[in-house]
Amino acid sequence: MKIKYLGTGAAERVPAIFCNCKICRNAREVGGREIRTQTQFIIDDRLLIDFPGDSYLHLLKYKIDFSKFNNLLLTHWHSDHLYAEDIAYRMSNYANNVDNLLNVYGNETVQDFYNRAFELEERTDKKRIMYHMIKPYQKFKIDVYTVFPLPAQHGKFQEDCFIYAINDGKNTFLDTHDTGYPTLEMFNYLEKNNLVFSLVSIDCTGQVDESVAPHMNWKEALKFIEELKKRNLITLETKFVINHFSHNGGLTYEEMSKISEKHGIITSYDGLEIFV
């Protein structure tokens, strides 16, 4: 399984679009891995996770042909994870020479925001795009993958945001971005389903700032790993990545890397590829 991190930032990105804090000033001056666009992934060059406003930037930077994808999995309705107005441009006349169907998967709240984009266009194109509603704790198949939808501790409505465990038949990836510390119910569900993770990607929006909610921070990331270990959900071979950073976390990429490397944890950056 290959995970490519197209973007690794929170909603306002780093540097944040209107900000002049020291983290944002440093990102503008240094560039490179200090620049973070909105979080988005590709698994095995075939399964796309989230479609933020920065998707077009990712298309240009990584030479991605989004028209070739058949499956898009959405975590939640915030615009840095779902910019549905751009998805609507897959309809005919906006996109030419496209003959495959894009299956979009998300929960009920996500569907409301998704539908709004097509209502603004006053049409739909179900030969090009089809939405599939999913529910928490009800696993389903996408292509070769078994997907386990897990309620995130995030958002404004009950169970309006998801995180995912994704299994390809051999390896399992746990994606925990845009969430506070998980519930006991979630840990019990993972244990009940005998999931053992090859790669765990952990929300660390707050970094060393413990007040950035509803997200996780460095202290909670370590606690999270210990809980997975206690429940035998990870092995000595499991890889860990911290991701989804905000400038409000207060640390640069270099500063966060020095902390995480001591624990054998990778600090993500835009363009990172992990193989498991």
Backbone bond lengths (Angstrom), bond angles and torsions (degrees), N, CA, C in turn:
res aa  C-N    CA-C-N  psi(-1)  N-CA   C-N-CA  omega(-1)  CA-C   N-CA-C  phi
1 M - - - 1.453 - - 1.531 109.31 -
2 K 1.317 115.94 132.89 1.460 120.93 176.93 1.523 109.43 -117.00
3 I 1.329 116.54 129.45 1.455 122.47 176.75 1.517 108.11 -112.88
4 K 1.321 116.64 121.95 1.467 120.71 175.79 1.524 109.25 -109.51
5 Y 1.307 115.89 123.40 1.463 122.77 178.35 1.529 108.50 -89.02
6 L 1.318 116.48 102.84 1.466 119.84 179.00 1.522 110.63 -73.77
7 G 1.325 115.97 -42.23 1.459 122.39 177.51 1.509 109.35 -137.83
8 T 1.329 117.53 153.57 1.467 121.07 -173.16 1.526 112.72 -137.03
9 G 1.334 117.37 14.88 1.454 120.32 -176.88 1.514 113.20 -105.86
10 A 1.319 115.18 168.61 1.457 122.33 173.03 1.527 109.18 -81.18
11 A 1.312 116.71 -171.12 1.462 121.35 -168.77 1.524 114.04 -56.70
12 E 1.339 117.44 -46.43 1.468 118.95 -173.64 1.518 113.00 -84.56
13 R 1.370 116.92 -3.57 1.461 123.44 175.49 1.537 110.87 71.77
14 V 1.317 115.63 175.66 1.464 122.18 172.71 1.523 107.58 -132.43
15 P 1.328 120.23 117.64 1.457 125.08 -0.14 1.526 111.23 -71.46
16 A 1.318 115.15 144.88 1.460 119.56 177.63 1.526 109.24 -65.79
17 I 1.307 115.13 147.45 1.466 120.93 -165.47 1.534 113.84 -62.21
18 F 1.351 117.64 -29.25 1.455 120.10 -179.38 1.534 112.79 -121.44
19 C 1.333 117.63 17.93 1.470 120.32 -168.37 1.533 112.65 -106.82
20 N 1.344 114.62 147.58 1.466 121.25 176.42 1.526 111.37 -127.18
21 C 1.339 117.32 29.86 1.461 120.01 175.74 1.529 109.09 -70.09
22 K 1.331 117.03 170.66 1.469 120.55 -175.48 1.529 112.04 -64.12
23 I 1.354 117.18 -32.50 1.464 120.18 179.47 1.522 110.28 -68.39
24 C 1.317 116.63 -41.73 1.462 120.69 -179.36 1.526 111.19 -71.89
25 R 1.338 117.33 -38.24 1.466 119.83 176.00 1.521 110.59 -63.22
26 N 1.327 116.20 -41.29 1.468 120.13 178.72 1.524 111.07 -63.17
27 A 1.345 117.53 -42.56 1.462 120.93 -179.58 1.526 111.17 -61.43
28 R 1.337 116.43 -40.93 1.470 119.90 179.26 1.526 111.22 -65.67
29 E 1.311 116.31 -36.77 1.468 120.73 -177.17 1.531 111.98 -78.02
30 V 1.327 117.16 -43.57 1.461 122.10 -172.99 1.525 112.40 -87.29
31 G 1.350 116.36 -40.76 1.460 120.68 -177.69 1.516 111.66 68.92
32 G 1.329 116.80 -148.05 1.460 121.63 177.56 1.519 112.64 57.02
33 R 1.322 116.89 -131.42 1.459 121.74 -176.21 1.527 113.40 -73.36
34 E 1.316 116.64 -7.40 1.466 119.52 176.27 1.535 111.21 -76.80
35 I 1.329 117.22 -17.04 1.467 121.62 178.03 1.518 109.27 -84.73
36 R 1.324 116.52 127.35 1.473 120.62 179.62 1.530 109.93 -128.85
37 T 1.324 115.05 122.91 1.461 120.92 172.78 1.527 108.70 -94.12
38 Q 1.321 116.73 177.59 1.463 121.00 -175.56 1.533 111.08 -67.56
39 T 1.330 114.92 143.84 1.462 121.95 -171.04 1.525 113.14 -65.00
40 Q 1.344 114.90 131.49 1.461 123.14 177.72 1.525 108.22 -160.03
41 F 1.340 117.37 145.60 1.461 122.58 -178.14 1.520 111.66 -128.43
42 I 1.335 114.47 159.14 1.456 121.63 163.91 1.526 107.49 -130.24
43 I 1.336 116.39 131.90 1.460 121.70 175.04 1.527 108.69 -103.26
44 D 1.332 115.88 123.59 1.473 122.57 175.38 1.522 113.26 54.17
45 D 1.311 117.11 27.21 1.470 121.93 -179.79 1.526 112.74 59.48
46 R 1.355 117.07 21.65 1.461 118.58 -176.59 1.528 114.27 -137.49
47 L 1.334 118.57 -25.98 1.466 121.45 179.01 1.521 108.88 -115.10
48 L 1.320 115.70 120.36 1.461 122.58 -177.68 1.523 109.45 -97.91
49 I 1.340 116.43 130.91 1.459 121.23 178.05 1.517 109.24 -113.30
50 D 1.312 115.22 115.15 1.467 126.89 178.55 1.530 112.48 74.08
51 F 1.331 113.98 155.45 1.457 121.12 -177.82 1.530 108.57 -141.92
52 P 1.347 116.64 77.78 1.466 121.04 -177.94 1.516 112.51 -77.81
53 G 1.324 115.24 177.32 1.458 120.07 176.58 1.522 112.79 -62.22
54 D 1.323 117.29 -22.08 1.460 120.93 179.93 1.525 113.73 -84.93
55 S 1.326 117.97 5.27 1.469 120.10 -178.77 1.529 112.02 -58.20
56 Y 1.331 116.89 -38.39 1.461 119.45 179.94 1.529 111.26 -65.01
57 L 1.338 115.74 -39.13 1.461 120.00 175.70 1.527 110.41 -62.09
58 H 1.343 116.98 -40.70 1.465 120.85 178.23 1.526 111.16 -64.32
59 L 1.331 116.13 -38.23 1.467 121.12 177.08 1.531 110.49 -56.35
60 L 1.312 116.43 -45.80 1.460 120.66 -178.05 1.523 111.89 -71.55
61 K 1.338 116.42 -43.62 1.462 120.76 -174.39 1.517 112.35 -68.45
62 Y 1.348 116.72 -40.46 1.462 120.55 -174.13 1.531 113.31 -107.56
63 K 1.336 116.23 7.22 1.468 121.76 178.69 1.535 111.30 54.77
64 I 1.322 115.60 50.94 1.464 122.48 -178.58 1.524 109.77 -92.16
65 D 1.316 116.32 137.61 1.460 121.55 173.36 1.531 107.34 -103.60
66 F 1.318 116.87 93.34 1.457 120.73 -177.63 1.526 112.40 -64.35
67 S 1.321 117.42 -21.47 1.465 119.80 -178.77 1.528 111.88 -66.24
68 K 1.316 117.62 -20.22 1.473 121.33 -176.71 1.528 113.02 -82.63
69 F 1.324 116.83 -13.85 1.464 119.14 -176.73 1.526 110.97 -77.08
70 N 1.327 114.78 139.23 1.465 120.92 177.28 1.522 113.03 -102.43
71 N 1.342 117.05 -14.12 1.463 120.13 -174.11 1.522 111.52 -140.75
72 L 1.328 114.62 132.48 1.460 123.14 177.66 1.521 108.41 -130.22
73 L 1.325 116.47 123.51 1.460 122.79 -179.86 1.521 108.66 -108.84
74 L 1.336 116.37 124.19 1.466 121.54 -176.24 1.523 110.91 -107.60
75 T 1.331 115.92 135.88 1.464 120.27 179.68 1.518 112.18 -84.47
76 H 1.345 116.54 -46.21 1.470 118.42 -178.17 1.525 110.82 -163.72
77 W 1.314 115.14 -176.87 1.451 122.33 -165.49 1.527 115.03 -92.94
78 H 1.309 119.42 -6.02 1.464 120.81 179.13 1.528 109.79 -63.36
79 S 1.330 116.63 145.38 1.462 120.54 -170.62 1.522 113.54 -65.15
80 D 1.343 117.73 -20.64 1.461 118.55 177.40 1.525 112.23 -82.22
81 H 1.342 116.15 3.34 1.467 121.37 173.73 1.533 111.66 -128.36
82 L 1.306 116.14 -20.70 1.474 121.35 176.02 1.518 109.70 -142.52
83 Y 1.327 115.87 105.04 1.460 120.99 170.27 1.526 106.15 -110.29
84 A 1.328 114.27 83.25 1.466 120.92 -169.02 1.520 113.10 -65.96
85 E 1.323 117.42 -24.04 1.465 119.56 178.68 1.526 111.08 -59.27
86 D 1.326 117.91 -34.42 1.467 120.27 177.09 1.524 111.64 -74.39
87 I 1.330 117.36 -33.75 1.469 119.68 176.79 1.527 110.08 -62.91
88 A 1.327 116.63 -35.27 1.464 121.02 -179.88 1.529 111.88 -63.24
89 Y 1.315 118.34 -20.65 1.458 121.48 178.69 1.524 112.51 -74.70
90 R 1.336 116.35 4.17 1.467 119.39 172.87 1.529 111.06 -83.52
91 M 1.307 117.63 -9.34 1.462 120.54 179.42 1.529 110.66 -66.49
92 S 1.313 114.95 159.09 1.465 120.38 179.72 1.517 110.49 -59.28
93 N 1.305 116.00 151.56 1.462 127.16 -174.64 1.526 111.79 80.53
94 Y 1.327 118.50 -35.98 1.460 119.94 170.73 1.534 109.65 -78.45
95 A 1.343 115.89 -41.57 1.465 121.20 -178.88 1.526 108.65 -122.16
96 N 1.307 116.89 123.15 1.459 121.93 -178.67 1.533 110.87 -106.01
97 N 1.328 115.04 158.07 1.460 122.15 178.01 1.531 111.89 58.01
98 V 1.324 115.86 41.55 1.462 122.52 175.61 1.522 107.47 -117.74
99 D 1.348 116.99 120.90 1.460 118.60 -175.64 1.528 113.71 -123.07
100 N 1.336 117.52 5.84 1.468 120.01 179.06 1.533 110.14 -106.23
101 L 1.323 115.04 158.27 1.463 121.78 -179.90 1.523 109.80 -93.23
102 L 1.333 116.50 132.22 1.457 121.69 172.67 1.522 108.72 -95.99
103 N 1.329 116.53 116.39 1.460 122.24 176.04 1.520 108.75 -91.46
104 V 1.319 115.89 123.55 1.463 122.23 -178.04 1.523 108.58 -110.46
105 Y 1.327 117.21 128.89 1.461 122.53 -176.35 1.528 110.07 -118.25
106 G 1.338 115.52 129.19 1.456 119.89 177.93 1.510 110.77 -168.11
107 N 1.322 116.37 172.95 1.461 119.87 -177.79 1.532 111.71 -84.10
108 E 1.316 116.05 -175.88 1.468 121.37 -173.45 1.523 112.15 -65.54
109 T 1.334 117.89 -41.10 1.465 120.26 179.50 1.514 110.55 -66.79
110 V 1.319 117.00 -41.19 1.458 121.34 176.84 1.529 110.13 -59.29
111 Q 1.329 116.55 -39.49 1.462 120.39 -179.81 1.526 111.62 -61.09
112 D 1.324 117.55 -36.80 1.467 120.87 178.27 1.526 110.92 -60.94
113 F 1.316 117.04 -44.08 1.466 121.27 179.84 1.532 110.73 -71.46
114 Y 1.314 116.23 -36.58 1.464 122.04 176.40 1.527 110.07 -62.78
115 N 1.333 117.03 -48.25 1.466 121.35 -178.31 1.518 111.80 -62.27
116 R 1.320 115.81 -35.09 1.468 119.63 -177.77 1.524 111.64 -58.36
117 A 1.329 116.71 -39.14 1.466 120.73 -179.14 1.522 111.12 -62.78
118 F 1.333 116.81 -38.98 1.458 120.63 -179.36 1.529 111.25 -77.18
119 E 1.321 116.31 -30.97 1.460 119.61 175.42 1.524 111.12 -65.91
120 L 1.320 116.88 -35.90 1.464 120.73 176.88 1.530 110.81 -64.46
121 E 1.335 115.62 -32.04 1.457 120.30 177.02 1.531 111.54 -81.66
122 E 1.334 115.89 -12.71 1.471 123.69 178.65 1.524 112.31 63.46
123 R 1.335 116.22 31.04 1.460 119.95 174.82 1.519 109.63 -168.94
124 T 1.314 115.18 163.93 1.464 121.83 173.45 1.521 108.44 -131.08
125 D 1.306 116.12 170.23 1.456 120.98 -178.90 1.525 108.31 -145.09
126 K 1.331 116.02 79.85 1.463 121.17 -173.14 1.519 113.36 -71.87
127 K 1.331 117.11 -7.81 1.463 119.09 172.79 1.527 110.40 -80.07
128 R 1.336 115.16 -16.71 1.456 120.81 -179.21 1.533 112.84 -105.49
129 I 1.340 116.21 -35.20 1.467 121.44 -172.86 1.520 109.33 -141.66
130 M 1.318 116.71 133.61 1.464 121.43 178.08 1.528 109.24 -134.11
131 Y 1.345 115.59 129.87 1.474 120.24 179.68 1.525 109.99 -95.57
132 H 1.345 115.52 137.45 1.463 122.26 177.80 1.524 108.50 -122.81
133 M 1.321 116.93 120.67 1.457 120.13 -178.96 1.523 110.49 -84.57
134 I 1.318 116.10 133.89 1.459 122.30 179.89 1.522 109.57 -120.61
135 K 1.330 115.46 160.18 1.456 120.65 -175.74 1.527 110.46 -127.44
136 P 1.336 117.00 154.97 1.466 119.88 -177.62 1.519 112.33 -63.25
137 Y 1.314 115.28 140.00 1.465 123.82 175.91 1.526 113.29 65.30
138 Q 1.344 117.14 15.99 1.463 120.68 175.13 1.528 108.12 -115.19
139 K 1.331 116.08 98.49 1.455 120.32 -175.54 1.529 110.90 -66.77
140 F 1.314 116.43 155.17 1.457 121.86 -178.91 1.524 108.96 -153.68
141 K 1.326 116.07 170.87 1.462 121.82 -177.84 1.523 111.28 -105.79
142 I 1.313 115.12 138.36 1.464 123.12 166.44 1.521 106.41 -129.11
143 D 1.324 116.86 113.38 1.457 119.94 179.33 1.541 108.51 55.89
144 V 1.333 118.35 -123.50 1.457 121.09 -178.83 1.528 112.05 -90.42
145 Y 1.327 116.95 2.02 1.463 121.29 -171.19 1.524 112.12 -102.24
146 T 1.338 114.89 142.24 1.458 121.33 167.10 1.520 106.99 -101.00
147 V 1.332 115.47 125.08 1.461 121.08 -174.57 1.524 109.46 -112.16
148 F 1.329 115.15 131.42 1.460 122.01 178.92 1.527 108.17 -111.47
149 P 1.342 118.94 105.14 1.470 121.52 -179.54 1.532 110.53 -78.63
150 L 1.317 116.09 129.01 1.460 122.37 -176.92 1.522 109.75 -123.37
151 P 1.334 119.05 132.83 1.464 120.37 178.73 1.529 111.39 -63.47
152 A 1.313 116.34 129.18 1.463 121.10 175.46 1.528 109.84 -87.29
153 Q 1.310 115.55 154.03 1.464 120.96 174.07 1.520 107.63 -91.57
154 H 1.339 113.87 77.71 1.461 120.19 -167.96 1.527 108.15 -164.01
155 G 1.328 117.52 163.24 1.461 120.65 175.24 1.508 113.52 85.60
156 K 1.333 115.10 -172.20 1.460 121.93 -175.14 1.519 113.42 -112.42
157 F 1.321 117.00 -17.56 1.443 121.09 -175.15 1.526 109.31 -116.70
158 Q 1.294 117.65 156.64 1.449 120.64 179.96 1.530 110.91 -65.28
159 E 1.325 115.77 123.43 1.461 123.01 176.85 1.536 112.70 56.81
160 D 1.329 116.22 40.73 1.464 119.75 177.41 1.525 112.16 -95.71
161 C 1.333 117.34 -6.76 1.455 121.94 -179.85 1.531 109.25 -128.94
162 F 1.327 116.64 137.61 1.457 121.54 -178.67 1.525 111.37 -118.64
163 I 1.330 115.02 154.37 1.459 123.15 160.01 1.529 105.56 -120.10
164 Y 1.342 117.49 169.12 1.464 118.31 -171.03 1.529 113.09 -138.12
165 A 1.332 114.54 144.91 1.459 122.70 161.10 1.524 106.15 -105.51
166 I 1.329 116.79 132.19 1.464 121.77 -174.36 1.522 109.21 -130.02
167 N 1.333 116.30 120.66 1.460 122.75 -177.32 1.527 110.53 -114.01
168 D 1.333 116.86 134.30 1.469 120.84 179.96 1.524 112.79 -104.00
169 G 1.346 116.74 12.03 1.452 121.16 -177.28 1.509 112.52 100.41
170 K 1.333 116.31 -17.06 1.454 121.61 179.52 1.520 111.54 -130.78
171 N 1.319 116.03 -49.96 1.465 122.11 -178.53 1.520 110.55 -115.59
172 T 1.332 115.69 155.09 1.453 121.00 178.09 1.522 109.88 -128.29
173 F 1.323 115.29 129.40 1.462 124.67 -179.95 1.518 108.40 -105.89
174 L 1.337 117.23 130.31 1.458 122.35 176.13 1.518 108.85 -110.07
175 D 1.322 116.12 117.04 1.465 123.70 -177.33 1.529 108.18 -107.33
176 T 1.336 117.68 112.54 1.467 120.24 -176.00 1.526 111.03 -124.67
177 H 1.332 116.52 62.85 1.462 119.13 -177.74 1.522 111.56 -109.60
178 D 1.324 114.23 144.25 1.461 122.24 -172.86 1.531 109.70 62.94
179 T 1.300 115.17 61.87 1.464 120.70 175.26 1.521 109.44 -155.44
180 G 1.331 115.14 147.47 1.445 120.13 166.49 1.515 109.00 -78.77
181 Y 1.325 116.56 -172.49 1.459 119.80 -176.99 1.526 110.04 -62.15
182 P 1.346 117.80 131.91 1.475 121.22 -175.27 1.526 113.69 -63.25
183 T 1.313 114.32 160.42 1.456 121.65 -178.93 1.531 111.37 -84.22
184 L 1.321 115.12 162.92 1.464 121.45 174.23 1.524 110.05 -60.17
185 E 1.335 116.93 -37.58 1.464 121.95 178.89 1.521 110.94 -57.42
186 M 1.330 117.15 -41.89 1.456 120.39 -178.88 1.522 111.30 -67.33
187 F 1.325 116.93 -45.62 1.462 120.07 178.27 1.530 110.96 -59.23
188 N 1.316 116.06 -41.34 1.471 120.25 179.55 1.522 111.29 -63.98
189 Y 1.330 116.19 -38.39 1.471 120.68 179.62 1.525 110.48 -64.99
190 L 1.324 117.21 -44.60 1.466 120.73 178.91 1.519 110.91 -60.91
191 E 1.330 115.86 -42.18 1.459 120.53 -179.64 1.531 111.07 -67.64
192 K 1.323 116.40 -40.43 1.465 121.29 179.69 1.522 111.50 -62.03
193 N 1.332 116.79 -34.42 1.459 121.45 -178.44 1.530 112.97 -89.45
194 N 1.336 115.69 7.89 1.474 121.29 175.33 1.523 112.77 54.60
195 L 1.325 115.49 40.34 1.455 119.68 179.80 1.525 109.97 -84.70
196 V 1.318 115.71 128.78 1.460 121.95 176.12 1.525 106.92 -122.98
197 F 1.310 117.23 123.49 1.455 121.38 -167.35 1.528 112.87 -95.48
198 S 1.336 114.06 133.99 1.457 121.50 174.11 1.520 110.94 -85.29
199 L 1.325 115.23 -31.87 1.462 121.12 179.39 1.524 108.71 -141.55
200 V 1.332 115.48 131.63 1.463 121.39 176.25 1.516 107.68 -122.46
201 S 1.333 116.30 119.50 1.452 122.12 178.69 1.528 107.69 -107.66
202 I 1.329 115.99 120.25 1.461 121.71 -164.50 1.520 111.67 -115.21
203 D 1.322 115.44 133.06 1.458 120.99 173.01 1.529 109.62 -59.91
204 C 1.336 115.91 126.96 1.472 120.77 175.13 1.520 108.68 -138.33
205 T 1.326 114.86 42.06 1.463 121.31 -177.25 1.524 111.46 -53.66
206 G 1.342 116.00 -41.55 1.458 120.63 -175.07 1.507 114.70 -79.73
207 Q 1.336 118.35 -15.21 1.466 122.40 -174.90 1.537 109.00 49.67
208 V 1.321 119.01 -119.03 1.470 120.21 -179.63 1.522 112.79 -92.31
209 D 1.326 116.53 0.57 1.468 121.40 176.08 1.524 108.17 -90.33
210 E 1.323 117.24 112.66 1.461 121.20 -175.52 1.523 113.19 -85.42
211 S 1.321 118.02 5.04 1.471 120.79 -177.17 1.520 113.06 -100.87
212 V 1.344 117.51 -1.32 1.469 120.91 -177.15 1.524 108.92 -84.28
213 A 1.311 116.32 92.91 1.471 122.17 -178.35 1.527 108.84 -118.57
214 P 1.343 119.76 159.52 1.475 127.40 -2.72 1.529 112.15 -86.62
215 H 1.301 115.03 84.75 1.461 122.93 -179.94 1.523 108.53 -141.35
216 M 1.314 115.99 177.97 1.455 121.45 175.75 1.522 109.94 -103.79
217 N 1.321 114.98 163.27 1.454 122.01 177.27 1.531 109.05 -127.82
218 W 1.320 117.17 -178.40 1.454 121.80 -176.11 1.521 111.83 -60.21
219 K 1.322 116.87 -43.68 1.464 120.94 179.81 1.522 111.04 -60.82
220 E 1.337 116.71 -43.14 1.466 120.43 179.27 1.524 111.70 -70.77
221 A 1.325 117.55 -31.68 1.468 120.63 177.45 1.528 110.49 -61.56
222 L 1.312 116.65 -43.53 1.462 120.49 177.77 1.528 111.07 -66.00
223 K 1.334 115.94 -40.86 1.469 120.53 177.27 1.526 110.44 -62.25
224 F 1.315 116.84 -39.77 1.458 123.06 179.42 1.532 110.84 -61.59
225 I 1.322 116.54 -45.75 1.461 121.13 178.96 1.524 110.80 -62.08
226 E 1.320 116.82 -41.17 1.465 120.57 179.28 1.525 111.49 -63.70
227 E 1.329 117.05 -37.09 1.463 120.30 178.80 1.526 110.60 -68.18
228 L 1.325 117.03 -40.72 1.470 120.44 176.03 1.525 110.78 -61.64
229 K 1.312 115.75 -40.70 1.467 120.65 179.26 1.519 111.15 -64.59
230 K 1.322 116.56 -43.99 1.465 121.73 -178.84 1.520 111.32 -60.69
231 R 1.333 116.54 -32.34 1.461 121.61 -177.48 1.532 112.32 -94.98
232 N 1.318 117.14 8.07 1.478 122.21 179.12 1.526 112.28 60.17
233 L 1.328 116.38 36.55 1.454 121.90 178.47 1.531 112.23 -95.17
234 I 1.322 116.63 -2.96 1.458 122.15 176.88 1.526 108.42 -134.76
235 T 1.329 116.16 166.69 1.459 122.28 177.82 1.530 108.80 -126.63
236 L 1.319 115.39 -179.70 1.461 120.02 176.46 1.524 111.54 -67.03
237 E 1.341 116.92 -18.17 1.464 121.79 -179.19 1.530 113.11 -92.26
238 T 1.318 117.68 -7.39 1.462 121.12 -177.25 1.528 110.95 -63.32
239 K 1.328 114.99 135.53 1.467 120.94 176.33 1.523 109.49 -99.47
240 F 1.337 115.71 144.26 1.460 121.46 -179.01 1.528 109.83 -124.45
241 V 1.327 114.31 135.16 1.459 121.22 176.84 1.521 107.76 -129.70
242 I 1.331 117.12 134.56 1.464 120.02 170.36 1.520 107.73 -99.96
243 N 1.331 115.38 143.59 1.466 119.91 -167.72 1.529 110.57 -154.58
244 H 1.341 115.02 174.16 1.475 124.19 176.33 1.527 110.26 67.17
245 F 1.338 114.53 68.32 1.466 120.77 -173.78 1.520 112.74 -97.53
246 S 1.320 114.49 144.62 1.461 122.63 174.28 1.522 109.28 -112.89
247 H 1.313 116.26 148.44 1.466 119.86 173.38 1.527 111.34 -61.33
248 N 1.346 116.57 -23.44 1.461 120.47 179.13 1.529 112.65 -71.78
249 G 1.347 116.34 -11.99 1.463 119.45 176.04 1.520 112.49 -67.79
250 G 1.330 116.26 -23.35 1.459 120.64 170.43 1.510 116.76 90.03
251 L 1.364 118.58 1.65 1.459 120.20 -179.03 1.522 110.71 -124.79
252 T 1.314 115.26 144.47 1.454 120.88 173.48 1.529 109.71 -75.82
253 Y 1.317 116.75 171.69 1.466 120.22 174.57 1.522 110.33 -59.09
254 E 1.331 117.19 -45.16 1.461 120.90 -178.42 1.521 111.07 -62.24
255 E 1.313 117.81 -42.23 1.468 121.29 -179.32 1.525 111.31 -66.85
256 M 1.341 116.56 -42.06 1.463 120.43 -179.82 1.527 110.28 -67.87
257 S 1.319 117.25 -37.34 1.464 121.11 -179.98 1.526 111.74 -62.53
258 K 1.319 116.85 -41.12 1.467 120.61 -179.68 1.524 111.32 -62.05
259 I 1.336 116.35 -35.20 1.461 120.52 178.57 1.524 110.59 -73.40
260 S 1.332 116.76 -47.12 1.465 120.78 -173.31 1.524 112.66 -71.01
261 E 1.338 117.50 -34.13 1.460 121.25 -177.64 1.527 111.70 -61.98
262 K 1.312 117.55 -29.47 1.470 121.43 179.45 1.524 110.99 -65.30
263 H 1.333 116.36 -21.48 1.463 121.46 -179.03 1.530 111.65 -107.64
264 G 1.322 116.85 8.55 1.461 120.13 -179.57 1.513 113.15 70.49
265 I 1.325 117.06 26.35 1.468 123.17 -178.36 1.519 109.02 -110.05
266 I 1.323 116.55 138.37 1.461 122.21 -179.08 1.521 109.71 -88.98
267 T 1.317 116.76 131.05 1.464 121.52 170.01 1.526 107.86 -88.30
268 S 1.312 116.56 121.96 1.461 120.84 -174.34 1.533 111.80 -69.29
269 Y 1.307 114.72 162.54 1.460 122.46 171.99 1.524 107.03 -152.26
270 D 1.298 117.21 157.72 1.461 121.65 179.77 1.525 110.20 -59.69
271 G 1.335 116.67 125.80 1.452 121.74 -179.74 1.523 113.90 97.39
272 L 1.320 117.68 -3.18 1.472 121.15 179.12 1.528 110.47 -61.56
273 E 1.332 116.51 136.14 1.466 122.61 172.49 1.523 109.31 -120.60
274 I 1.328 115.72 131.37 1.458 122.14 178.16 1.523 108.40 -121.23
275 F 1.329 117.13 132.59 1.464 122.79 176.74 1.521 108.87 -113.14
276 V 1.336 115.60 133.57 1.474 119.58 176.22 1.523 109.07 -132.54
